[in-house]
Amino acid sequence: METYLVSLGAGALAGVIYSAIKVRSPAPPLVALIGLLGMVIGAQAIPILKPLFGF
């Protein structure tokens, strides 16, 4: 749980910094969220797929 809170805090801090220096996020919010979802799915797939390929 601590990892999630640190991640949330880091993201919020980045958002505050972006807002303070008036910089927009390089990706539209929906695109960024879909990219993050893909990263989570990929990270969860590795432990599942390792036994299937004999790693």
Secondary structure, 3 states (H helix, E strand, C coil): CHHHHHHHHHHHHHHHHHHHCCCCCCCCHHHHHHHHHHHHHHHHHHHHHHHHHCC
